[in-house]
Amino acid sequence: MSMSTPIDVCVIGSGPAGLAAAEAAAAAGARVLVAEQKPSFGRKFLMAGKSGLNLTKAEPPEVFRGRVDAAGPVAAALRAVSPETVCDWAEGLGQPVFTGSSGRVFPKAMKASPLLRAWLVRLSEAGVEMRARWRWTGWQGDALSFDTPEGVQTVTARATVLALGGASWARLGSDGAWAERLGEITTVTPFQPSNMGLQIRWSAHMQPHHGAPVKSVGLRLSKTRLRGEFVVSATGVEGSAIYALSAEARAAVATGDALLRLDLAPDLDPEALTRRLSRPRGKASLSNHIRKTVGITGVKAALLREAGPLPDAPGDIAGRIKDVPLHVSGLAPMDKAISTIGGIGPGALDDTLMLRARPGLFCAGEMLDWDAPTGGYLITTCLATGWHAGREAAGWAAGRE
């Protein structure tokens, strides 16, 4: 079966990049169809909002853009969007936002579902057609081909926007299966995890602390130092401070020299720690002495012992507290990563995010090769590339009509 009336723009994928592309194309006057392989729309967007939907970061646009590792047309798309743009967009959907103490911006509802519902309503009112359970399988001649509950469907579109995601959280739709198909016509860089956990082979004494948060610590991997917090998992460590080390971790694991170093008392220098630890110990155990003098307890005390038996001298204990080495055995599985790098690189695209190898085919979101930390940078960049690709696709379609 085939749709009898040609579509101006067919958007494949309904994550934030895909919906943004549909929004921009419809606003430019295009007739738009969104095809989603899953039974419902915006599944990864909803997952991102489970712990509070971090839309963007309230900081100067040039600072914001500097934290996103992007080149060519992705960087150009991001230059057209600021954190304020995203805030105005969310509030235009009836979802007021607020800025947290760290500068991160969230909807006041602290959920993705109200914003997504309002967004889908606005797209419907703009005439955007939505099709769920439509899995793109390639082309039949010039027509797009889909496996659907009603059988194979073909769609003739003047322009197409692919927003198929990277290769993490396959059960939500980002399975990376498109890479093999597009790899037949253009260069696709292999995917790697980003914003992912690190694997550590824990000693048995760490088992009671699986799931425990580790707050206010210093972290060092390769030449990068930062301060933050993370969570101990059964297989290693994860959380915002760990994700911020993604690039360094990928390089270190590849060379077999991945050593994560922790400072468990970042507010105290070694001399201050040594003075405290030099107080009379009496009959207290070493663990109790450390707890009473410098406040190292619970999961931090367990981490302190993870590098082996504790030394006796106060200065040596202080040195261990300031530098706990953890051997990283690998990266968490890519499917569990928050995002991925790899995909279609800037050289394969023109300034409009159109694939040079196939005119009329535009790409957006995480299927493009760029990298960004958590903290609002991922969603904002997906929105920016979606809006840019949608506008350009509508313009291309108008010229082909």
C-alpha positions, 0 to 999 in steps of 0.5 A: 500500500502507499499514501496517495498524496505526496508528503512534503516532509516525512520525519522518521523518529519521534524523539526531541530531534524528530518532533522539533523537526516536525514542528519547524517544518510544519511552521514553514508551511509543509505537510508533515508526517512523523513515523515512529517504530515504537507504539508511542511517541517520545519514549526516550524523552519520557525516560530522560524526565524520570528524574526531572527533565533537564532541558538546558543550562542557564549560562551564556550561549558561548559558554554553553556551546563551548561544552558541546563537542560539535563541528560543521552544521551541528555547531551552526545549528547550535549557534542559532539556539540559546538556553533562553530559546529553549526556556521560551519554547517550553513556556510556550507549551504551557510548561513554566521552567525554573533554574536550579542552584547548579544552573540546570533548567527544569520544567516546574512539573519536574516531568517530561509527560506534561510537556510531551503531551502539550507538544503532541497536541500542538503538532496535531493542531498544526496538521502534523500526521503521526504514525506509530508502529511504523518501522522504516526499512529503506526505500522502494525506488524513491519512496520510503518503505515502512513495516506497519501493523497493516503491512508494508506501507510506502510514502512519497516525500519531497524531503525526509528528516531522519532522527533515529537516535544513537545506539543507547537504550535500544528498547526505547527505539535508539537501536542504531540499526540504521547505521548499516543501511546508511553505511551503504551510501555514506561514511558512518563512524562506529558508535561508542558510549558517552555519559556512561558508567565505568566498570570496576571489579569490587572486592566483596566488602563493597557489596553492602554499599551497592547503590550508595551515593558518594557525595562531595568527592574529588575525582581524577582520570588522566589529566582531568580533575573535577569535584562532584558525586556518584553512585556505587553500583554492583558493576562499578560507578555511575552518576554525573561526576563519572559521566563528565569523565566519559572522553577521558575514560574511553581513551584510557580504557583503550590504552589499558591505563584506566585508573580513577583516583578519588579524593574522599576529603576534598575540603581538607589538605593532607597537612590538616588531615594528618594533624587530625589523624595524629590525635591520640587514638587510645583503644579505638580501632583504626576505622573508628579513629578515622571516623571520629577525626575526619568523618570518613564513614559508610561507603567512603570508608569502604572505598578507602579500604578498596585499595588494600590494607590501610597504613598505620602512620597518620601521614600515610592514611592522609595520603590514601584519603586524598588519593584512592586508586580504583582500577577501571576494567571497562566501560558500561555497556553502550546500551546503558549509556545515556548517549553515544558518540559516532554516527554521521560525521560533519563531512557527510552533511552540508550546511543544511544537515542534508546528506551529501550522498542523497539529496533531500535526506536530512539528519538530526539529533544523536544519529549525528557525531557530536558529544556533550555532557549531561546537564541540558546540553544533550536535549538542547542540541537535539532540539537545535539540530531538529529545528534546523533540519526541519526548516531546511527540509521544508525549504527543500520540499517547497523547491521540489513541489 
